[in-house]
Amino acid sequence: MLVSFEDAIERALHGLGRLGEERVGLDRAHGRVLAADVLAPTSLPRFSHSAMDGYAVRASWFSGDGPWTFAVRGESRAGKAGPPLSHGNACRIFTGAPIPRGADAVVIQENVTRSGETITTTERALEGQNIRPEGADLERGALALAEGDRLTPGKVGLLAALDLAHATVARRPTVTFMSTGDELRAPGVLGASESIPESNSYVLGEMARRAGALARICPFTADDPDATERAIRRAMRGTDLLVTVGGASVGDHDLVRPAMETVGVAFHFWGVAIKPGKPTAVGHLGATKVLCLPGNPASAALTFALFGMPLIRAMQGDRTPRPLRVPTRVIGSHRRRPGREEYLRARLELHDGELCAVLPTGQSSGAVTSFAQADALVVLPVDRATIGNGERLEMIRLADL
């Protein structure tokens, strides 16, 4: 019996959590998932500094009506603070330089006339003017990043700004891919005219790495029950997630399910009410998760995006393992028989200043080009039979996966 996508993904992710943790240098932290909260060990900025080039002064010295004249004493530049201010003096200061003791404002250089070692200005300084105060961005002890955050370049930069050289992150799951079928051969290798260059492992392996996994690719498995069972047992060794590609349906040569059951895999479901990708299954053997995908290229890539990548992210403790769905306006039309949630490959284009999902004419699950040229997946709900040009639906941006 087919289960809904929502039911299937809930069953697939149930009980999954971080597999372990390790400490890595910041040069290897991008894309990893934090295994612990990061509390700021220092304030950001670490000290009050100037936002502009100009002169550091004290606002209370601007009494009466201007103009005001001050003697220039010293200089404050990045990495070296100027001397403390004495009454009636100003300190030359540059952007990013520490505010000298006694100063509480900066007059920008464009509003100053300098003559030798004195300056004159008609601008009355206000306390805090052109100063970035200590802790304005982040106070010491505040939550800087949360457990489960995936480290983007900006977040790695924040760790560095906090003077942290390492991050405690989730262990990367090992994902093993096993493709089945007598017809498969490696790209560029001579074979029978009926043979097919295997492409799924290249697509899925890269998607797994993008999600944070270590990907292993097994040799192709022939359509033979004993060979399939032996290959599954070998692939199970030392892996956190086994992904089989092909052989998941109910044809005479679809041997994955009986082999999995012989090995002892317990399935949470087999068959999902989605198109493409109906013969998708998730189960487990001990601590190893198993994901069985259809072999058609578009189906394999799409179902791995919907199930494989969330499984990998959940194994790292990612707080948002599922792909984000966002609204879009659809350009084009589509008609089908309702009953399954359908994912239509689409290109993203600007129309009248709005980013829209443009539906190509071909949506075959076996078409390699349909996924290669897609930027997004438009989600057609179970009960909908048609999409009209200009309708608004939800989409999953492939760049966000």
BAZA-504563 format. One line per 5 residues: their letters; for each residue x, y, z of N, C-alpha, C. Coordinates in steps of 0.2 Angstrom, whole numbers, plus 2048, in hexadecimal, padded with zeros to 3 digits. Layout:
BEGIN
a> X:Y:Z:X:Y:Z:X:Y:Z | ...
***
This chain:
BEGIN
mlvsf> 804:7FA:800:800:800:800:804:806:800 | 803:80B:7FC:807:811:7FB:805:816:801 | 80A:819:804:80A:81E:809:80B:825:806 | 808:82A:80A:809:831:807:810:833:808 | 812:838:805:819:83B:806:81A:83D:80D
edaie> 815:840:810:816:843:817:817:83D:81C | 813:838:81B:813:832:81F:81A:82F:81E | 81C:82E:818:822:82B:816:828:82E:819 | 829:835:818:82E:839:81B:82F:839:822 | 829:839:826:828:838:82D:82B:832:82F
ralhg> 829:82C:82C:82C:826:82E:833:825:82C | 835:828:827:83C:827:825:841:82B:82A | 83F:831:82D:843:835:831:842:833:838 | 83D:82F:83A:83B:82E:841:841:82B:845 | 843:82E:84A:848:82C:84F:84F:82D:84C
lgrlg> 850:830:847:857:831:844:85A:837:848 | 860:837:849:864:83C:84C:86B:83C:84B | 86F:840:84D:876:841:84C:87A:83A:84E | 87E:838:849:882:832:84A:888:832:84E | 88A:838:84F:890:839:853:893:840:852
eervg> 899:842:855:89B:849:854:8A3:849:853 | 8A6:84E:850:8AD:84F:850:8AF:856:850 | 8B5:857:851:8B7:85E:851:8BB:85F:84B | 8BA:865:847:8BD:866:841:8C0:86D:841 | 8C5:86F:83D:8C7:875:83C:8C2:879:837
ldrah> 8C2:880:838:8BE:884:834:8BE:883:82C | 8C4:881:82A:8C5:880:823:8C2:87A:820 | 8BF:875:825:8BC:86F:823:8B4:870:826 | 8B2:875:828:8AC:876:82C:8A6:877:827 | 8A7:87A:821:8A2:87C:81D:89D:876:81B
grvla> 897:877:81C:892:872:81A:891:86D:820 | 895:86D:825:894:869:82A:88E:86B:82F | 88C:867:833:886:869:838:889:869:83F | 887:86F:842:88A:86F:849:887:86A:84E | 88B:867:852:889:862:857:888:865:85E
advla> 889:86C:85F:888:86F:865:887:876:864 | 883:87A:868:882:881:868:889:884:869 | 88A:88A:865:890:88E:866:88E:895:86A | 891:895:870:890:89C:873:895:8A0:872 | 894:8A7:871:899:8AB:86F:89E:8AC:875
ptslp> 8A5:8AA:874:8AA:8AB:879:8AC:8B2:87A | 8AA:8B6:875:8AC:8BD:875:8A7:8C1:872 | 8A7:8C8:873:8A2:8CC:870:8A4:8CD:869 | 89F:8CF:865:8A0:8D1:85E:89C:8D8:85D | 89F:8DD:85B:8A6:8DE:85B:8AA:8DD:862
rfshs> 8B0:8DB:862:8B4:8DA:868:8B5:8E0:86C | 8B5:8E6:868:8B6:8EC:86B:8B3:8F1:867 | 8B1:8F7:86A:8AE:8FC:867:8B3:8FF:862 | 8B0:900:85B:8B5:903:856:8B1:908:852 | 8B5:90B:84E:8B2:910:849:8AF:90D:843
amdgy> 8A9:910:841:8A6:90E:83B:8A8:912:835 | 8AC:918:836:8AE:91C:831:8B5:91F:832 | 8B8:921:82D:8BE:925:82E:8BC:92C:830 | 8C0:92F:835:8BF:935:838:8C3:937:83E | 8BF:93A:843:8C3:93C:84A:8BE:93A:850
avras> 8C2:936:854:8BE:934:85A:8BE:93A:85F | 8B8:93B:862:8B7:941:866:8B2:93F:86C | 8B1:944:871:8AC:943:876:8A6:947:875 | 8A0:945:875:89A:949:873:899:94E:878 | 89B:94D:87E:899:953:883:89D:959:882
wfsgd> 8A3:958:87E:8A7:95E:87D:8A4:963:878 | 89F:961:875:89C:965:870:896:96A:873 | 899:96E:877:894:973:87A:893:979:877 | 88E:97D:878:88C:983:874:88B:982:86D | 88C:987:869:88B:987:862:892:986:85F
gpwtf> 892:983:859:898:981:855:89A:988:851 | 89F:987:84E:8A4:981:84D:8A8:97F:853 | 8AA:979:853:8AE:977:859:8B5:975:856 | 8BA:976:85A:8C1:975:858:8C4:971:85D | 8C8:96C:85B:8CC:967:85F:8D3:966:85D
avrge> 8D7:965:862:8DE:963:860:8DE:95B:85F | 8E2:959:85A:8E3:952:858:8E9:94F:85B | 8E7:94A:85F:8EC:947:863:8EC:93F:862 | 8F1:93D:85E:8F1:936:85D:8ED:933:857 | 8ED:92C:856:8EA:929:851:8E8:922:853
sragk> 8E2:920:851:8DF:919:852:8DE:916:84C | 8E1:910:84B:8E0:90D:845:8DF:905:846 | 8DD:902:841:8DB:8FB:842:8E1:8F7:845 | 8E0:8F4:84B:8E5:8F0:84E:8E9:8F4:853 | 8E8:8FA:854:8EC:8FE:859:8E7:904:85B
agppl> 8E5:904:861:8E1:90A:864:8E5:910:865 | 8E2:916:864:8E6:91C:865:8E6:91E:86D | 8E9:923:86F:8EA:925:876:8E3:927:879 | 8E2:927:87F:8DC:929:883:8DB:931:881 | 8D5:933:880:8D4:93A:87F:8D4:93E:885
shgna> 8D7:944:884:8D7:949:88A:8D2:94E:888 | 8D0:952:88C:8CB:957:88B:8CD:95C:885 | 8C8:95D:880:8C9:961:87B:8CD:95E:875 | 8CF:958:875:8D3:955:870:8CF:950:86C | 8D1:94F:866:8CE:94A:862:8D4:945:85F
crift> 8D2:93F:85D:8D7:93A:85B:8D5:938:854 | 8DA:938:850:8D9:936:849:8D7:92E:849 | 8D2:92C:845:8D0:925:846:8CD:923:83F | 8CE:91C:83E:8CD:919:837:8C8:914:838 | 8C4:912:833:8BF:90D:833:8C2:906:836
gapip> 8BE:904:83B:8C0:8FD:83E:8C5:8FE:844 | 8C7:904:845:8CC:906:84B:8C9:906:851 | 8CC:904:857:8C9:904:85E:8C7:90B:860 | 8C2:90D:863:8C0:913:866:8C5:915:86C | 8C9:91A:86C:8CD:91C:871:8C9:91D:878
rgada> 8CC:91B:87D:8C9:91C:884:8C8:924:884 | 8C2:925:887:8BF:92C:887:8BB:92F:882 | 8BB:92C:87C:8B7:92E:876:8B1:92A:876 | 8AC:92D:873:8A5:92A:873:8A1:92C:86C | 8A5:92F:868:8A2:931:861:8A8:931:85C
vviqe> 8A6:931:856:8AA:932:850:8A7:937:84B | 8AB:93C:84A:8A9:941:845:8AC:93F:83E | 8A9:93E:839:8AC:93B:833:8B0:941:830 | 8B5:93F:82C:8BA:943:82A:8B7:948:824 | 8B2:946:821:8AF:94B:81C:8AC:951:81F
nvtrs> 8AA:951:826:8A7:956:829:8AC:95A:82E | 8B3:959:82C:8B8:95D:830:8BD:960:82C | 8BF:966:82E:8C4:96A:82B:8CA:969:82F | 8D0:967:82C:8D6:966:830:8DB:96B:82E | 8DE:96E:833:8E4:973:832:8E9:971:837
getit> 8EF:96E:834:8F4:96C:838:8F2:966:83D | 8F2:968:844:8F0:963:849:8EA:965:84C | 8E6:969:849:8DF:96A:84C:8DA:969:846 | 8D4:967:849:8CE:966:844:8C8:96B:846 | 8C4:96D:842:8BE:971:843:8B8:96E:83F
ttera> 8B3:96D:843:8AD:96A:840:8A7:96E:842 | 8A2:96E:83E:89B:971:840:896:96C:841 | 898:966:841:893:960:843:894:95F:84A | 88E:95F:84E:88E:95D:855:88E:956:855 | 893:953:859:893:94C:85A:88E:94A:85F
legqn> 88B:944:85E:886:941:862:88A:93A:865 | 888:939:86B:88B:933:86F:88A:92D:86B | 88F:928:869:88E:922:865:88E:923:85E | 88F:929:85B:88E:92B:854:894:927:851 | 893:924:84B:898:920:847:89C:91B:84B
irpeg> 899:918:850:89D:913:854:899:90D:854 | 89D:907:853:89A:901:854:89C:8FE:85A | 897:8FE:85F:899:8FC:866:89A:8F5:867 | 89F:8F3:86C:8A0:8ED:86E:89A:8E9:86F | 899:8E3:86C:893:8DE:86D:88D:8E0:86A
adler> 88D:8E5:865:887:8E7:862:885:8E2:85D | 889:8DE:85A:887:8D8:856:886:8D2:85A | 88A:8D0:85F:889:8CA:863:88C:8CB:86A | 888:8CA:86F:88B:8CB:876:88F:8C5:878 | 894:8C5:87C:897:8C0:87F:893:8BB:883
galal> 893:8B5:881:88E:8B0:885:888:8AF:881 | 886:8B3:87C:880:8B2:878:881:8AC:873 | 87B:8A9:871:87B:8A3:86D:87D:8A6:866 | 882:8A4:863:885:8A6:85D:882:8A1:857 | 883:89B:858:880:896:854:87D:890:858
aegdr> 878:88D:855:874:888:859:876:881:856 | 876:87C:85B:877:875:859:872:873:853 | 874:870:84E:870:86E:848:870:873:843 | 874:879:844:875:87E:83E:87A:87B:839 | 878:87B:833:87D:879:82E:882:87F:82C
ltpgk> 888:87E:82C:88D:884:82C:88E:886:824 | 88B:88C:823:88C:88F:81D:893:893:81D | 895:896:818:89B:89A:818:89A:8A0:81D | 895:8A3:81D:894:8A8:822:894:8A6:829 | 891:8A0:82B:892:89E:831:899:89B:833
vglla> 89D:899:82F:8A4:897:830:8A7:89E:831 | 8A6:8A3:82E:8A9:8A9:82F:8A7:8AC:836 | 8A1:8AB:838:89F:8AD:83F:8A4:8AA:844 | 8A5:8A3:843:8A9:89F:848:8B0:8A2:848 | 8B3:8A4:842:8B9:8A7:842:8B9:8AE:845
aldla> 8B4:8B2:844:8B4:8B8:847:8B4:8B8:84F | 8B1:8B2:851:8B0:8B1:859:8B7:8AE:85B | 8BC:8AD:857:8C3:8AB:859:8C3:8A4:85A | 8BE:8A0:857:8BE:899:858:8C1:895:852 | 8C6:891:853:8C9:88E:84D:8C6:887:84B
hatva> 8C2:884:84F:8BF:87E:84E:8B7:87E:84F | 8B4:879:84D:8AD:878:84E:8AB:871:850 | 8A7:870:854:8A4:869:856:89E:867:851 | 89F:863:84D:89A:861:848:898:85A:848 | 892:859:845:890:852:844:895:84E:840
rrptv> 895:847:841:899:843:83D:895:842:836 | 899:842:831:896:841:82A:893:83A:829 | 88D:839:827:88B:832:826:88E:82F:820 | 88F:829:820:892:825:81A:88C:822:816 | 88B:824:810:886:822:80C:888:81D:806
tfmst> 886:818:805:888:813:800:883:812:7FB | 885:813:7F5:880:812:7EF:881:80C:7EB | 87C:808:7EA:87C:802:7E6:877:802:7E1 | 879:802:7DA:875:802:7D5:874:7FB:7D2 | 86E:7F9:7D0:86D:7F2:7CD:86B:7F2:7C6
gdelr> 86C:7ED:7C2:86A:7EC:7BC:86F:7EA:7B7 | 86D:7E4:7B3:872:7E1:7AE:874:7E6:7A9 | 86F:7EB:7A8:870:7F0:7A2:876:7F5:7A3 | 878:7F6:7AA:87C:7FB:7AB:884:7FA:7AA | 887:800:7A8:88E:800:7A7:891:807:7A9
apgvl> 897:807:7AA:89A:80D:7AC:89B:812:7A6 | 89A:818:7A7:89A:81D:7A1:8A1:81D:79E | 8A1:81D:797:8A7:81C:793:8AA:816:792 | 8A7:810:795:8A9:80A:794:8A5:806:78E | 8A8:803:78A:8A4:7FF:784:8A0:7FA:787
gases> 89A:7FA:784:895:7F4:786:890:7F3:781 | 88C:7EE:782:887:7ED:77D:883:7F3:77B | 880:7F3:775:87C:7F8:773:876:7F9:778 | 873:7F4:77B:86E:7F5:780:870:7F7:787 | 876:7F8:788:878:7FA:78F:877:801:790
ipesn> 877:803:796:876:80A:798:87C:80C:79D | 87F:812:79B:884:815:79F:880:817:7A6 | 883:815:7AB:880:816:7B2:882:81D:7B4 | 87C:821:7B5:87D:828:7B7:87B:82A:7BE | 876:826:7C1:873:827:7C7:878:828:7CD
syvlg> 87E:824:7CD:882:825:7D3:886:82C:7D3 | 887:82E:7CD:88A:835:7CC:886:83A:7CF | 87F:83A:7CD:87A:83F:7D0:879:83E:7D7 | 878:838:7D9:876:837:7E0:87C:838:7E5 | 882:836:7E3:888:837:7E7:889:83E:7E8
emarr> 889:842:7E3:88A:849:7E4:884:84C:7E9 | 87E:84A:7E8:879:84D:7EC:87A:84B:7F3 | 87D:845:7F4:87E:842:7FB:884:846:7FE | 889:848:7FA:88F:84C:7FD:88C:853:7FF | 888:856:7FA:885:85C:7FC:881:85C:802
agala> 87E:857:804:87A:857:80A:87F:855:810 | 885:854:80F:88A:853:814:88D:84C:816 | 88B:847:811:88D:840:812:894:83F:80E | 896:839:811:89C:836:80D:899:831:808 | 89A:831:802:896:82D:7FD:89B:827:7FB
ricpf> 898:821:7FB:89C:81B:7F8:898:818:7F3 | 89B:816:7ED:897:813:7E7:89A:80C:7E6 | 895:808:7E7:896:800:7E6:896:7FF:7DE | 89A:7F9:7DC:899:7F7:7D5:892:7F5:7D4 | 890:7F5:7CD:889:7F3:7CB:888:7EC:7CD
taddp> 881:7EB:7CF:87F:7E4:7D1:87B:7E1:7CB | 87C:7DB:7C9:878:7D8:7C4:871:7D6:7C6 | 86D:7D5:7C2:866:7D3:7C3:866:7CC:7C5 | 868:7CA:7CB:869:7C3:7CD:867:7C3:7D5 | 863:7BF:7D7:861:7BF:7DE:867:7BE:7E3
dater> 86B:7B9:7E2:870:7B8:7E6:875:7BD:7E6 | 877:7C0:7E0:87C:7C5:7DF:879:7CC:7E3 | 873:7CD:7E2:870:7D3:7E5:870:7D2:7ED | 86F:7CC:7EF:86F:7CC:7F7:876:7CC:7F9 | 87B:7C9:7F6:882:7CA:7F8:884:7D1:7F8
airra> 882:7D5:7F2:884:7DC:7F2:881:7E0:7F7 | 87B:7DF:7F9:878:7E3:7FF:87C:7E1:805 | 87E:7DB:806:881:7DA:80D:888:7DD:80D | 88B:7DD:807:892:7E1:807:891:7E8:808 | 88C:7EB:804:88B:7F2:805:889:7F5:80C
mrgtd> 886:7F0:810:884:7F2:816:88A:7F3:81B | 88F:7F0:819:895:7F1:81E:898:7F8:81F | 898:7FB:825:89B:801:826:897:807:823 | 891:806:822:88D:80C:81F:887:80E:823 | 885:814:823:880:817:827:879:817:823
llvtv> 87A:818:81D:874:818:818:876:814:812 | 872:80F:810:873:80B:80A:86D:80D:805 | 86F:80F:7FF:86A:812:7FA:86B:80D:7F4 | 866:809:7F3:865:805:7ED:862:809:7E7 | 864:808:7E1:861:80C:7DC:85F:807:7D6
ggasv> 859:806:7D5:856:802:7D0:854:7FB:7D4 | 850:7F7:7D0:84E:7F1:7D3:849:7F1:7D8 | 846:7F7:7D9:841:7F8:7DF:83A:7F7:7DD | 838:7F6:7D7:831:7F5:7D5:82F:7EE:7D6 | 82A:7EC:7D2:827:7E5:7D3:828:7E1:7CC
gdhdl> 82D:7E3:7C8:82E:7DF:7C2:832:7D8:7C4 | 832:7D4:7BE:836:7CE:7BF:83D:7CF:7C1 | 840:7D4:7BF:847:7D5:7C0:848:7DA:7C5 | 843:7DC:7C9:844:7E1:7CF:845:7DD:7D5 | 84C:7DC:7D7:84D:7D7:7DC:84F:7DA:7E3
vrpam> 84F:7E0:7E3:852:7E4:7E9:84D:7E2:7F0 | 847:7E2:7EF:843:7E1:7F5:843:7DA:7F8 | 843:7D5:7F4:844:7CE:7F7:84B:7CD:7FA | 850:7D0:7F7:857:7D0:7F9:857:7D3:800 | 854:7D9:800:854:7DD:807:851:7D9:80C
etvgv> 84B:7D6:80B:847:7D2:810:84B:7CC:812 | 84F:7C9:80D:853:7C3:80F:859:7C5:814 | 85C:7CB:812:861:7CE:817:85E:7D0:81E | 858:7D1:81E:855:7D3:825:853:7DA:825 | 853:7DE:820:851:7E5:820:84A:7E6:822
afhfw> 848:7EA:827:841:7EC:829:83F:7F2:826 | 83A:7F2:822:838:7F8:81E:832:7FC:822 | 833:803:822:82E:807:825:829:808:820 | 82A:808:819:825:808:814:828:806:80E | 824:804:809:827:802:802:821:805:7FD
gvaik> 823:80A:7FA:81E:80D:7F6:81B:814:7F8 | 81C:819:7F5:81A:820:7F7:815:823:7F1 | 810:826:7F3:80B:829:7EF:80E:830:7EC | 814:82F:7E8:817:835:7E5:818:833:7DD | 819:838:7D9:81B:837:7D2:820:83C:7D0
pgkpt> 826:83A:7CE:828:833:7CD:82B:830:7D4 | 82C:82A:7D4:82F:827:7DA:82B:823:7DE | 825:820:7DB:821:81C:7DF:824:816:7E3 | 829:812:7E0:82C:80C:7E3:832:80E:7E7 | 831:813:7EC:836:815:7F1:835:812:7F7
avghl> 83A:810:7FB:839:80C:801:83F:80F:806 | 83D:80F:80C:842:810:812:841:80B:817 | 847:808:819:847:803:81F:84D:804:823 | 84F:7FF:826:855:7FF:82A:857:7F7:82C | 85D:7F6:82D:860:7F0:82F:865:7F2:835
gatkv> 863:7F1:83B:867:7F4:841:867:7FB:840 | 86D:7FE:841:86E:805:841:86E:808:83A | 86F:804:835:86F:806:82E:869:807:82B | 868:80D:828:862:80F:824:862:80C:81D | 85D:80B:81A:85D:808:813:857:80D:80F
lclpg> 85A:80F:809:855:813:805:855:80F:7FE | 850:80D:7FC:84F:80A:7F5:84C:80F:7F0 | 84F:810:7EB:84D:815:7E6:84B:812:7DF | 847:814:7DB:846:812:7D4:84C:814:7D0 | 84D:810:7CB:853:811:7C7:853:817:7C1
npasa> 84D:819:7BF:84C:81E:7BA:850:824:7BD | 854:828:7B9:858:82D:7BB:854:833:7BF | 84F:835:7BC:84B:83B:7BF:848:838:7C5 | 845:832:7C5:842:830:7CB:847:82F:7D1 | 84D:82C:7CF:852:82B:7D4:855:831:7D7
altfa> 856:836:7D3:858:83D:7D6:853:840:7DA | 84D:840:7D8:847:843:7DB:846:840:7E2 | 846:839:7E2:844:836:7E8:84A:837:7ED | 850:837:7EB:856:838:7EF:856:83F:7F2 | 854:844:7EE:853:84B:7F1:84D:84B:7F6
lfgmp> 848:847:7F6:842:847:7FA:844:843:800 | 848:83D:800:849:839:805:850:838:807 | 854:837:802:85B:836:804:85F:83C:807 | 85E:842:805:861:848:808:85F:849:80F | 858:849:810:856:84A:817:858:845:81B
liram> 859:83E:819:85C:839:81E:863:83B:820 | 867:83D:81B:86E:83F:81C:86E:845:821 | 86A:84A:820:86A:850:824:868:84E:82B | 863:84A:82C:860:848:832:866:844:836 | 86A:840:833:86F:83C:836:875:841:838
qgdrt> 874:847:836:879:84C:839:876:851:83E | 870:84F:840:86D:854:845:86A:85A:842 | 86A:85B:83B:868:861:838:861:863:83A | 85F:869:83C:859:86B:83F:853:86B:83A | 855:86C:833:851:86D:82E:853:868:828
prplr> 852:861:829:854:85C:825:850:85C:81E | 84A:85E:81E:845:85E:818:846:864:814 | 845:863:80D:846:868:809:841:86E:80A | 843:874:809:83E:879:80A:83A:87A:804 | 833:87B:805:82F:87C:7FF:82D:884:800
vptrv> 82D:887:7FA:82B:88E:7F9:826:88F:7F4 | 822:894:7F4:81D:896:7EF:820:898:7E9 | 81D:896:7E3:81F:899:7DD:819:899:7D8 | 81A:89D:7D3:815:89E:7CD:818:899:7C8 | 813:895:7C5:815:890:7C0:813:893:7B9
igshr> 818:892:7B5:817:894:7AE:817:88D:7AA | 811:88C:7A7:810:886:7A3:80A:882:7A6 | 808:87D:7A3:803:879:7A6:804:871:7A6 | 800:86E:7AA:801:867:7AB:7FB:863:7AC | 7FA:85D:7A9:7F4:85A:7AB:7F6:852:7AC
rrpgr> 7F2:850:7B1:7F4:849:7B3:7EE:846:7B7 | 7EF:83F:7B9:7E9:83C:7BD:7EB:83D:7C4 | 7E7:840:7C8:7E9:841:7CF:7E9:83B:7D3 | 7EC:83B:7D9:7ED:836:7DE:7F3:835:7E1 | 7F8:838:7DE:7FF:838:7E1:802:83F:7E1
eeylr> 806:841:7E6:809:847:7E6:80F:847:7E0 | 80F:84C:7DC:813:84C:7D6:818:851:7D6 | 81E:850:7D4:824:855:7D5:826:856:7CD | 825:85C:7CB:826:85E:7C4:82D:862:7C4 | 831:85F:7BF:837:863:7BE:836:869:7BB
arlel> 839:86F:7BD:838:875:7BA:83F:879:7BA | 83F:87E:7B5:844:883:7B5:842:88A:7B8 | 846:88D:7BB:844:894:7BF:846:899:7BA | 841:89E:7B8:842:8A3:7B4:83F:8A9:7B7 | 841:8AF:7B5:83E:8B5:7B7:838:8B7:7B2
hdgel> 832:8B8:7B4:82D:8BA:7B0:829:8C0:7B4 | 829:8C6:7B0:827:8CC:7B3:82A:8CD:7BA | 830:8CC:7BB:834:8CE:7C1:833:8C9:7C6 | 82F:8C3:7C5:82E:8BE:7CA:832:8B8:7C8 | 835:8B4:7CD:838:8AE:7CB:833:8A8:7CB
cavlp> 832:8A6:7C5:82D:8A1:7C4:82F:89A:7C2 | 82B:895:7C3:82D:88E:7C1:82A:88C:7BA | 82F:88B:7B6:82C:88A:7AF:82C:882:7AD | 827:87F:7AC:826:878:7AB:828:876:7A4 | 82D:872:7A3:82F:86F:79C:829:86A:79A
tgqss> 829:868:794:824:864:791:825:85D:794 | 82C:85B:794:82D:854:796:82E:853:79D | 82A:84E:7A0:82B:84D:7A8:82C:845:7A9 | 82E:842:7A4:830:83A:7A4:835:839:7AA | 833:834:7AE:838:832:7B3:83E:82F:7B1
gavts> 83E:82D:7AA:844:82A:7A8:849:82F:7A4 | 846:835:7A3:84A:83B:7A0:84F:83E:7A4 | 856:83C:7A2:85B:83F:7A6:85B:847:7A5 | 859:84A:79F:85A:851:79E:855:855:7A3 | 84F:851:7A5:84A:855:7A8:84D:857:7AF
faqad> 851:853:7B2:854:855:7B9:85A:859:7B8 | 85E:858:7B2:864:85B:7B1:863:863:7B0 | 85D:864:7AD:85C:86B:7AB:857:86E:7B0 | 855:86B:7B5:850:86E:7BA:854:872:7BF | 850:877:7C1:852:87B:7C7:84E:87A:7CD
alvvl> 848:877:7CC:843:876:7D2:83F:871:7D0 | 83B:86F:7D6:836:86A:7D5:82F:86D:7D7 | 82B:86D:7D3:824:870:7D5:820:86A:7D7 | 81D:86C:7DD:819:867:7E1:811:867:7DF | 80F:862:7DC:808:862:7DA:804:85D:7DF
pvdra> 800:860:7E3:7FC:85C:7E8:7F9:856:7E6 | 7F7:851:7EA:7F4:84B:7E9:7EE:84C:7E5 | 7EA:850:7E7:7E3:851:7E4:7E2:855:7DE | 7E8:858:7DB:7E8:85C:7D6:7E9:858:7CF | 7E4:85A:7CA:7E5:857:7C4:7E9:85B:7BF
tigng> 7E8:862:7C0:7EB:866:7BB:7EF:86C:7BE | 7F4:86F:7BA:7F7:875:7BC:7F5:87A:7B6 | 7F3:880:7B8:7F1:885:7B3:7F7:88A:7B2 | 7F8:88D:7AD:7FE:892:7AC:7FC:898:7B1 | 801:899:7B5:801:89F:7B9:7FF:89D:7C0
erlem> 7FD:897:7C1:7FB:894:7C8:801:895:7CD | 7FF:895:7D3:804:895:7D9:804:88F:7DC | 80A:88C:7DD:80B:885:7E0:811:886:7E5 | 813:881:7E8:819:880:7EC:81F:87D:7E7 | 825:87F:7E9:82B:87C:7E5:830:87B:7EA
irlad> 835:876:7E8:83B:875:7EB:841:877:7E7 | 845:87C:7E9:84A:87E:7E5:850:879:7E6 | 852:876:7E0:858:872:7E0:85E:875:7E3 | 85F:87B:7E2:865:87E:7E5:865:87E:7EC | 85F:87E:7EF:85E:87E:7F7:85F:877:7FA
l> 860:872:7F6:861:86B:7F9:868:86A:7FC
***
